[in-house]
Amino acid sequence: MSKEFTGFNNFMEETDKIGKTYIDMILEQEKASALDKKTHELAYIAVLSATRIMGGLLYHVKSAKDLGASRDEVKSAILVGLPAVGLAIIDPLEAALKTYDE
């Protein structure tokens, strides 16, 4: 990865039980999801792109790829946000596709 985003790692290191509780909530939410894992990842990629949370985006692009998502599926997930957030998705799109191609 050409650029590391370490905010989440810092959050986990600095918040003790809060970070663990946050991860536990995420895991419970994933278990409760009616979406299959790949679709869940693609939906999350759409949200992360629209909100420009780059560290999480790059992690979840790798995860989606590992779950069988194609490059075009990742690209399409990111472009879902285009009508709502406009060109705010261009940097996430570039970073995600570079990460996918690594």
Secondary structure, 3 states (H helix, E strand, C coil): CCCCCCHHHHHHHHCCHHHHHHHHHHHHHHHHCCCCHHHHHHHHHHHHHHHCCHHHHHHHHHHHHHCCCCHHHHHHHHHCCHHHHHHHHHHHHHHHHHHHHC
